[in-house]
Protein backbone atom coordinates (compact mmCIF):
# COMPACT_ATOMS: atom_id res chain seq x y z
CA UNK A 1 0.00 0.00 0.00
CA UNK A 2 2.71 2.43 1.00
CA UNK A 3 4.59 1.47 -2.13
CA UNK A 4 1.62 2.48 -4.28
CA UNK A 5 1.33 5.76 -2.44
CA UNK A 6 5.04 6.43 -2.83
CA UNK A 7 4.87 5.65 -6.54
CA UNK A 8 1.97 8.03 -7.09
CA UNK A 9 3.69 10.74 -5.06
CA UNK A 10 6.94 10.15 -6.89
CA UNK A 11 5.45 10.40 -10.36
CA UNK A 12 3.05 13.25 -9.58
CA UNK A 13 5.39 15.50 -7.62
CA UNK A 14 9.04 14.41 -7.56
CA UNK A 15 9.29 13.42 -11.23
CA UNK A 16 6.50 15.65 -12.47
CA UNK A 17 6.13 15.18 -16.24
CA UNK A 18 5.75 18.86 -17.04
CA UNK A 19 7.99 20.70 -14.62
CA UNK A 20 10.76 18.17 -14.01
CA UNK A 21 10.84 16.09 -17.20
CA UNK A 22 9.62 18.93 -19.43
CA UNK A 23 7.19 16.78 -21.37
CA UNK A 24 3.80 18.01 -22.56
CA UNK A 25 4.57 21.72 -22.55
CA UNK A 26 2.24 22.45 -25.47
CA UNK A 27 -1.08 22.10 -23.60
CA UNK A 28 0.67 23.48 -20.50
CA UNK A 29 1.13 26.83 -22.25
CA UNK A 30 -1.82 26.55 -24.61
CA UNK A 31 -4.82 25.65 -22.44
CA UNK A 32 -3.83 27.47 -19.25
CA UNK A 33 -5.93 30.59 -19.75
CA UNK A 34 -9.18 29.43 -18.19
CA UNK A 35 -9.75 27.22 -15.17
CA UNK A 36 -12.47 24.98 -16.62
CA UNK A 37 -10.52 24.47 -19.83
CA UNK A 38 -7.44 23.47 -17.83
CA UNK A 39 -9.44 21.10 -15.64
CA UNK A 40 -11.05 19.51 -18.71
CA UNK A 41 -7.71 19.16 -20.45
CA UNK A 42 -6.23 17.62 -17.30
CA UNK A 43 -9.06 15.12 -17.04
CA UNK A 44 -8.97 14.21 -20.72
CA UNK A 45 -5.19 13.76 -20.54
CA UNK A 46 -5.54 11.69 -17.36
CA UNK A 47 -7.89 9.32 -19.12
CA UNK A 48 -5.78 9.11 -22.26
CA UNK A 49 -2.48 8.74 -20.38
CA UNK A 50 -3.71 6.00 -18.04
CA UNK A 51 -5.44 4.11 -20.80
CA UNK A 52 -2.57 4.52 -23.26
CA UNK A 53 -0.05 3.33 -20.66
CA UNK A 54 -2.06 0.18 -20.04
CA UNK A 55 -2.60 -0.41 -23.75
CA UNK A 56 1.06 0.14 -24.59
CA UNK A 57 2.16 -2.23 -21.80
CA UNK A 58 -0.06 -4.95 -23.25
CA UNK A 59 1.19 -4.17 -26.74
CA UNK A 60 4.82 -4.31 -25.65
CA UNK A 61 4.56 -7.54 -23.66
CA UNK A 62 2.00 -9.48 -25.69
CA UNK A 63 2.81 -8.40 -29.23
CA UNK A 64 6.15 -6.66 -29.71
CA UNK A 65 8.35 -8.76 -27.41
CA UNK A 66 7.04 -12.24 -28.38
CA UNK A 67 7.49 -11.39 -32.05
CA UNK A 68 10.82 -9.68 -31.45
CA UNK A 69 9.78 -6.50 -33.23
CA UNK A 70 10.55 -3.95 -30.52
CA UNK A 71 11.96 -1.63 -33.17
CA UNK A 72 8.35 -0.87 -34.15
CA UNK A 73 7.60 0.32 -30.62
CA UNK A 74 7.16 4.03 -31.33
CA UNK A 75 4.98 3.36 -34.37
CA UNK A 76 2.74 0.88 -32.55
CA UNK A 77 2.45 3.09 -29.45
CA UNK A 78 1.54 6.18 -31.46
CA UNK A 79 -1.10 4.18 -33.31
CA UNK A 80 -2.68 3.12 -30.03
CA UNK A 81 -2.44 6.59 -28.54
CA UNK A 82 -4.03 8.18 -31.60
CA UNK A 83 -6.89 5.69 -31.46
CA UNK A 84 -7.39 6.35 -27.74
CA UNK A 85 -7.46 10.09 -28.30
CA UNK A 86 -9.93 9.72 -31.14
CA UNK A 87 -12.16 7.67 -28.89
CA UNK A 88 -11.88 10.22 -26.07
CA UNK A 89 -12.80 13.00 -28.46
CA UNK A 90 -15.91 11.15 -29.61
CA UNK A 91 -16.91 10.35 -26.02
CA UNK A 92 -16.43 13.95 -24.85
CA UNK A 93 -18.36 15.28 -27.82
CA UNK A 94 -21.21 12.95 -26.99
CA UNK A 95 -21.36 13.39 -23.24
CA UNK A 96 -20.09 16.91 -22.67
CA UNK A 97 -20.54 19.33 -25.60
CA UNK A 98 -19.55 22.25 -23.36
CA UNK A 99 -16.19 20.72 -22.60
CA UNK A 100 -15.82 19.88 -26.29
CA UNK A 101 -16.20 23.59 -27.12
CA UNK A 102 -13.70 24.62 -24.44
CA UNK A 103 -11.00 22.10 -25.38
CA UNK A 104 -11.41 22.77 -29.10
CA UNK A 105 -8.23 22.27 -31.06
CA UNK A 106 -6.27 20.95 -28.07
CA UNK A 107 -8.21 17.71 -27.84
CA UNK A 108 -6.79 16.08 -31.00
CA UNK A 109 -3.44 17.51 -29.95
CA UNK A 110 -3.27 15.10 -26.98
CA UNK A 111 -2.04 12.64 -29.63
CA UNK A 112 1.09 14.72 -30.03
CA UNK A 113 1.34 15.46 -26.32
CA UNK A 114 4.80 14.04 -25.77
CA UNK A 115 3.97 13.23 -22.14
CA UNK A 116 1.69 10.42 -23.32
CA UNK A 117 4.26 8.73 -25.55
CA UNK A 118 7.06 9.68 -23.14
CA UNK A 119 5.49 7.92 -20.15
CA UNK A 120 4.70 4.82 -22.24
CA UNK A 121 8.32 4.66 -23.43
CA UNK A 122 9.72 5.33 -19.93
CA UNK A 123 7.67 2.40 -18.64
CA UNK A 124 9.30 0.12 -21.17
CA UNK A 125 12.73 1.53 -20.38
CA UNK A 126 12.30 0.98 -16.64
CA UNK A 127 10.84 -2.52 -17.20
CA UNK A 128 7.80 -1.83 -15.03
CA UNK A 129 5.14 -4.48 -14.42
CA UNK A 130 1.53 -3.94 -15.49
CA UNK A 131 0.18 -2.49 -12.23
CA UNK A 132 3.35 -0.48 -11.79
CA UNK A 133 2.99 0.93 -15.34
CA UNK A 134 -0.65 1.79 -14.78
CA UNK A 135 0.17 3.63 -11.57
CA UNK A 136 3.09 5.36 -13.26
CA UNK A 137 0.80 6.62 -16.01
CA UNK A 138 -1.97 7.61 -13.62
CA UNK A 139 0.47 9.37 -11.27
CA UNK A 140 2.04 11.27 -14.14
CA UNK A 141 -1.39 12.32 -15.33
CA UNK A 142 -2.32 13.47 -11.83
CA UNK A 143 0.88 15.50 -11.74
CA UNK A 144 0.04 16.97 -15.14
CA UNK A 145 -3.46 17.96 -14.01
CA UNK A 146 -2.13 19.43 -10.77
CA UNK A 147 0.45 21.52 -12.57
CA UNK A 148 -2.09 22.62 -15.19
CA UNK A 149 -4.41 23.87 -12.44
CA UNK A 150 -1.62 25.58 -10.49
CA UNK A 151 -0.30 27.30 -13.58
CA UNK A 152 -3.74 28.33 -14.76
CA UNK A 153 -4.47 29.87 -11.37
CA UNK A 154 -1.24 31.84 -11.64
CA UNK A 155 -1.97 32.94 -15.20
CA UNK A 156 -5.50 34.05 -14.34
CA UNK A 157 -4.02 36.32 -11.68
CA UNK A 158 -1.25 37.36 -14.02
CA UNK A 159 -3.76 38.57 -16.61
CA UNK A 160 -4.96 41.12 -14.06
CA UNK A 161 -1.47 42.18 -12.99
CA UNK A 162 0.44 45.07 -14.50
CA UNK A 163 3.14 43.38 -16.52
CA UNK A 164 5.72 45.46 -18.47
CA UNK A 165 4.69 45.58 -22.11
CA UNK A 166 7.72 43.60 -23.28
CA UNK A 167 6.80 40.71 -20.97
CA UNK A 168 3.03 40.70 -21.37
CA UNK A 169 1.38 37.49 -22.53
CA UNK A 170 3.48 34.43 -23.28
CA UNK A 171 6.90 35.72 -22.05
CA UNK A 172 5.77 36.25 -18.46
CA UNK A 173 4.02 32.87 -18.74
CA UNK A 174 7.34 31.19 -19.51
CA UNK A 175 9.06 33.06 -16.66
CA UNK A 176 6.37 31.88 -14.24
CA UNK A 177 6.64 28.33 -15.60
CA UNK A 178 10.38 28.43 -14.91
CA UNK A 179 9.81 29.64 -11.34
CA UNK A 180 7.20 26.92 -10.81
CA UNK A 181 9.69 24.37 -12.11
CA UNK A 182 12.27 25.63 -9.62
CA UNK A 183 9.71 25.22 -6.86
CA UNK A 184 9.04 21.64 -7.92
CA UNK A 185 12.76 20.88 -7.68
CA UNK A 186 12.23 21.19 -3.95
CA UNK A 187 10.37 17.88 -4.04
CA UNK A 188 13.55 16.13 -5.21
CA UNK A 189 14.56 15.32 -1.64
CA UNK A 190 11.17 13.86 -0.76
CA UNK A 191 11.74 10.30 -1.95
CA UNK A 192 14.80 8.16 -1.49
CA UNK A 193 16.02 8.09 -5.07
CA UNK B 1 10.26 -11.58 -38.77
CA UNK B 2 9.52 -9.09 -41.51
CA UNK B 3 6.21 -10.82 -42.18
CA UNK B 4 5.40 -10.83 -38.47
CA UNK B 5 6.01 -7.08 -38.32
CA UNK B 6 3.83 -6.36 -41.33
CA UNK B 7 1.01 -8.67 -40.27
CA UNK B 8 0.96 -7.59 -36.62
CA UNK B 9 0.85 -3.86 -37.40
CA UNK B 10 -1.78 -4.38 -40.08
CA UNK B 11 -3.94 -6.38 -37.69
CA UNK B 12 -3.41 -3.79 -34.96
CA UNK B 13 -4.44 -0.98 -37.28
CA UNK B 14 -7.47 -2.86 -38.56
CA UNK B 15 -8.67 -3.77 -35.07
CA UNK B 16 -8.26 -0.21 -33.81
CA UNK B 17 -10.01 1.11 -36.91
CA UNK B 18 -12.91 -1.28 -36.38
CA UNK B 19 -13.21 -0.28 -32.72
CA UNK B 20 -13.21 3.41 -33.65
CA UNK B 21 -15.78 2.76 -36.35
CA UNK B 22 -18.05 1.06 -33.85
CA UNK B 23 -17.48 3.84 -31.33
CA UNK B 24 -18.34 6.42 -33.98
CA UNK B 25 -21.60 4.61 -34.60
CA UNK B 26 -22.61 4.36 -30.95
CA UNK B 27 -21.34 7.78 -29.89
CA UNK B 28 -22.65 9.68 -32.88
CA UNK B 29 -23.90 13.18 -32.17
CA UNK B 30 -27.08 14.03 -33.98
CA UNK B 31 -26.38 17.35 -35.58
CA UNK B 32 -28.70 19.54 -37.60
CA UNK B 33 -28.46 18.02 -41.12
CA UNK B 34 -29.06 21.41 -42.71
CA UNK B 35 -25.76 22.67 -41.26
CA UNK B 36 -23.83 20.07 -43.22
CA UNK B 37 -25.78 20.90 -46.37
CA UNK B 38 -25.15 24.64 -46.03
CA UNK B 39 -21.49 23.99 -45.34
CA UNK B 40 -21.30 22.07 -48.59
CA UNK B 41 -22.61 25.14 -50.43
CA UNK B 42 -20.09 27.57 -48.88
CA UNK B 43 -16.70 27.99 -50.56
CA UNK B 44 -14.93 26.09 -47.78
CA UNK B 45 -11.80 28.20 -47.80
CA UNK B 46 -12.25 29.16 -44.09
CA UNK B 47 -11.24 32.73 -44.94
CA UNK B 48 -13.17 34.20 -42.00
CA UNK B 49 -14.42 37.32 -43.79
CA UNK B 50 -17.92 36.69 -42.44
CA UNK B 51 -16.59 37.04 -38.90
CA UNK B 52 -17.28 33.42 -37.96
CA UNK B 53 -14.52 30.92 -37.27
CA UNK B 54 -14.49 29.14 -40.61
CA UNK B 55 -17.26 27.92 -42.85
CA UNK B 56 -18.69 25.50 -40.25
CA UNK B 57 -19.31 28.38 -37.86
CA UNK B 58 -20.92 30.39 -40.65
CA UNK B 59 -23.12 27.44 -41.63
CA UNK B 60 -24.28 27.07 -38.02
CA UNK B 61 -25.13 30.78 -37.80
CA UNK B 62 -26.99 30.60 -41.11
CA UNK B 63 -28.96 27.57 -39.96
CA UNK B 64 -30.21 29.25 -36.77
CA UNK B 65 -30.94 32.40 -38.72
CA UNK B 66 -28.56 34.59 -36.74
CA UNK B 67 -26.61 35.56 -39.85
CA UNK B 68 -27.80 37.19 -43.07
CA UNK B 69 -27.59 35.09 -46.23
CA UNK B 70 -25.24 37.63 -47.84
CA UNK B 71 -22.52 37.08 -45.25
CA UNK B 72 -20.05 35.37 -47.58
CA UNK B 73 -18.13 37.82 -49.80
CA UNK B 74 -16.23 35.17 -51.83
CA UNK B 75 -19.51 33.38 -52.63
CA UNK B 76 -20.91 36.33 -54.55
CA UNK B 77 -24.46 36.84 -55.71
CA UNK B 78 -24.86 33.24 -56.87
CA UNK B 79 -24.30 31.94 -53.34
CA UNK B 80 -26.64 34.52 -51.79
CA UNK B 81 -29.42 33.40 -54.09
CA UNK B 82 -28.73 29.72 -53.52
CA UNK B 83 -28.73 30.22 -49.74
CA UNK B 84 -31.93 32.26 -49.88
CA UNK B 85 -33.63 29.48 -51.83
CA UNK B 86 -32.33 26.87 -49.44
CA UNK B 87 -33.42 28.67 -46.28
CA UNK B 88 -36.60 30.14 -47.73
CA UNK B 89 -35.80 33.77 -46.95
CA UNK B 90 -35.77 36.93 -49.03
CA UNK B 91 -32.33 37.68 -50.40
CA UNK B 92 -31.28 41.29 -49.98
CA UNK B 93 -29.37 41.90 -53.19
CA UNK B 94 -29.18 45.70 -52.88
CA UNK B 95 -25.64 46.98 -52.67
CA UNK B 96 -24.30 43.79 -54.16
CA UNK B 97 -23.55 44.32 -57.79
CA UNK B 98 -22.27 41.14 -59.31
CA UNK B 99 -18.81 41.64 -60.71
CA UNK B 100 -18.71 38.07 -61.88
CA UNK B 101 -16.18 35.59 -60.63
CA UNK B 102 -12.89 37.18 -59.62
CA UNK B 103 -9.37 36.04 -58.85
CA UNK B 104 -6.43 37.76 -57.20
CA UNK B 105 -3.64 38.95 -59.45
CA UNK B 106 -0.09 40.04 -58.68
CA UNK B 107 1.25 43.15 -60.38
CA UNK B 108 4.70 41.85 -61.09
CA UNK B 109 6.41 45.21 -61.41
CA UNK B 110 5.60 46.25 -57.84
CA UNK B 111 5.70 42.89 -56.02
CA UNK B 112 8.65 42.97 -53.61
CA UNK B 113 8.56 39.28 -52.71
CA UNK B 114 7.72 39.81 -49.02
CA UNK B 115 5.87 36.44 -48.78
CA UNK B 116 3.09 37.96 -46.65
CA UNK B 117 0.32 37.15 -49.12
CA UNK B 118 0.91 33.46 -49.43
CA UNK B 119 1.14 33.04 -45.68
CA UNK B 120 -2.46 34.25 -45.28
CA UNK B 121 -3.89 32.47 -48.33
CA UNK B 122 -6.40 29.91 -47.05
CA UNK B 123 -6.29 27.83 -50.23
CA UNK B 124 -2.53 27.91 -50.91
CA UNK B 125 -3.27 29.61 -54.20
CA UNK B 126 -0.20 31.87 -54.10
CA UNK B 127 3.26 30.56 -54.74
CA UNK B 128 6.52 32.39 -54.21
CA UNK B 129 9.62 32.71 -52.09
CA UNK B 130 11.35 35.55 -50.28
CA UNK B 131 12.61 38.17 -52.74
CA UNK B 132 10.91 36.37 -55.62
CA UNK B 133 7.88 37.61 -57.48
CA UNK B 134 4.79 35.72 -56.37
CA UNK B 135 2.16 34.23 -58.62
CA UNK B 136 -1.51 33.33 -58.13
CA UNK B 137 -2.93 30.01 -59.27
CA UNK B 138 -6.30 30.97 -60.68
CA UNK B 139 -7.75 27.48 -60.28
CA UNK B 140 -7.23 27.55 -56.51
CA UNK B 141 -8.04 31.23 -55.80
CA UNK B 142 -11.44 31.89 -54.19
CA UNK B 143 -11.11 35.71 -54.26
CA UNK B 144 -11.35 36.00 -50.49
CA UNK B 145 -9.17 39.17 -50.71
CA UNK B 146 -7.10 38.31 -47.63
CA UNK B 147 -3.91 38.74 -49.65
CA UNK B 148 -5.08 42.13 -50.91
CA UNK B 149 -5.33 43.35 -47.31
CA UNK B 150 -1.83 42.28 -46.25
CA UNK B 151 0.08 43.36 -49.36
CA UNK B 152 2.34 46.29 -48.35
CA UNK B 153 2.82 47.58 -51.90
CA UNK B 154 -0.74 47.09 -53.17
CA UNK B 155 0.59 44.74 -55.81
CA UNK B 156 -2.36 42.40 -55.31
CA UNK B 157 -5.81 43.20 -56.58
CA UNK B 158 -8.95 41.28 -57.46
CA UNK B 159 -9.57 41.07 -61.17
CA UNK B 160 -12.32 39.49 -63.20
CA UNK B 161 -11.38 35.98 -64.25
CA UNK B 162 -9.65 36.42 -67.62
CA UNK B 163 -10.96 34.34 -70.48
CA UNK B 164 -8.34 31.83 -71.53
CA UNK B 165 -8.41 28.91 -73.90
CA UNK B 166 -9.19 26.64 -70.96
CA UNK B 167 -12.06 28.71 -69.57
CA UNK B 168 -13.73 29.93 -72.77
CA UNK B 169 -17.01 28.30 -73.67
CA UNK B 170 -19.85 28.83 -76.12
CA UNK B 171 -22.69 31.07 -74.96
CA UNK B 172 -25.75 29.18 -73.91
CA UNK B 173 -28.40 29.14 -76.64
CA UNK B 174 -31.11 31.79 -76.14
CA UNK B 175 -34.64 31.99 -77.48
CA UNK B 176 -34.96 34.67 -80.16
CA UNK B 177 -38.39 35.78 -78.99
CA UNK B 178 -37.36 36.37 -75.40
Interface residues (C-beta under 8 A of the other chain):
Chain A: X59 X63 X67 X68 X69 X72 X75 X76 X79 X80 X83 X86 X87 X90 X91 X93 X94 X97
Chain B: X1 X4 X5 X8 X9 X12 X13 X16 X17 X19 X20 X23 X24 X27 X28 X29
